[in-house]
Amino acid sequence: MAETLFLLHIQVRGTDIALNACGYCTASLLALKIIAGLLVTVTFIIILPRLELRIPFAAASSLAISAACHPPANDANAHLQEVQWGVVEGELNETGVGHCTFTSKPVTAPQVGKIYA
């Protein structure tokens, strides 16, 4: 396959007539369009499926961000295992407030109406 776009210079022998133009190859231009279209399509196919979002939006709550960053004390070497976010069982403080965090331990989903930190 030839180059898609190329410069063309034609000069007539024995005269001062010269022509400069831009040429193109339709076969390679078509191949370029097909490959570019496939790349865009594959990108959208990969991006569009949404993951189930179980973590509540907490961009402005430093308390929620801090809680998510403090795993249970007995969760050693969590970085070597798969982690998940949720309510850690048995992590109630003295006021009965539960704890939501990233941990490698078993978790449950938060319940509406309960208070978590």
C-alpha positions in Angstrom: 0.0 0.0 0.0 1.3 3.4 -0.9 1.5 6.5 1.3 -1.9 8.0 2.1 -0.9 11.6 1.3 2.1 12.7 -0.7 3.5 15.7 -2.5 3.5 15.8 -6.3 5.9 17.9 -8.4 5.5 17.8 -12.2 7.8 19.8 -14.5 7.3 19.8 -18.2 10.6 19.2 -20.1 12.1 22.1 -22.0 9.8 24.7 -20.4 9.5 26.6 -17.2 6.1 25.1 -16.5 6.0 23.3 -13.1 3.1 22.1 -11.1 3.0 21.3 -7.3 0.1 19.4 -5.9 -0.9 17.1 -3.0 -1.9 13.6 -4.0 -3.6 10.8 -2.1 -4.1 7.1 -2.3 -7.7 6.1 -1.9 -7.0 2.5 -0.7 -4.7 3.6 2.1 -7.0 6.5 3.0 -9.9 4.0 3.3 -7.8 1.7 5.4 -6.8 4.6 7.7 -10.5 5.6 8.1 -11.5 2.0 9.0 -8.7 1.6 11.5 -9.4 5.0 13.1 -13.1 4.1 13.3 -12.4 0.8 14.9 -10.1 2.4 17.5 -12.8 4.9 18.5 -15.5 2.2 18.6 -13.4 -0.1 20.8 -12.5 2.8 23.1 -16.2 3.6 23.6 -17.1 -0.1 24.1 -14.4 -0.3 26.9 -15.4 3.0 28.5 -19.2 2.8 28.5 -19.9 -0.2 30.8 -20.3 1.3 34.2 -19.2 -0.4 37.4 -21.7 -0.8 40.2 -21.0 2.2 42.5 -21.4 1.1 46.1 -19.4 3.9 47.7 -21.4 7.0 48.5 -20.1 10.3 47.0 -18.0 11.9 49.8 -15.8 14.5 48.0 -16.5 17.2 50.5 -16.6 15.1 53.6 -13.2 14.8 55.2 -14.8 12.5 57.9 -15.9 10.0 55.2 -12.6 10.1 53.4 -10.7 9.6 56.7 -12.9 6.7 57.6 -12.3 5.0 54.3 -8.6 5.3 54.8 -8.5 3.7 58.2 -8.8 -0.1 58.0 -9.5 -2.2 61.0 -6.6 -2.9 63.4 -6.6 -6.6 62.7 -6.4 -6.1 58.9 -2.6 -6.7 58.4 -1.2 -7.0 54.9 -4.4 -5.9 53.2 -2.3 -4.6 50.3 -1.4 -8.2 49.4 -5.1 -9.3 49.1 -8.2 -8.2 47.3 -10.0 -5.3 49.1 -13.6 -4.2 49.2 -15.5 -1.3 50.7 -18.3 -1.7 53.2 -19.3 -2.0 56.8 -16.8 -3.9 58.9 -18.5 -6.3 61.2 -17.7 -5.8 64.9 -16.2 -2.3 64.4 -18.8 -0.3 66.5 -17.5 2.5 68.7 -18.9 3.3 72.1 -21.8 5.3 70.7 -22.9 2.5 68.4 -21.6 4.2 65.2 -20.5 1.6 62.6 -17.3 1.8 60.4 -17.2 1.8 56.6 -13.7 1.4 55.1 -11.6 -0.5 52.5 -10.6 -3.9 54.0 -9.7 -7.4 53.0 -12.0 -8.7 55.7 -15.7 -9.6 55.1 -18.0 -6.5 54.8 -21.7 -5.9 54.4 -23.5 -3.1 52.6 -24.4 0.0 54.6 -28.0 0.3 55.7 -30.2 3.4 55.2 -30.9 5.1 58.5 -27.8 3.9 60.4 -24.8 6.1 61.2 -21.3 5.2 60.0 -18.0 6.8 60.3 
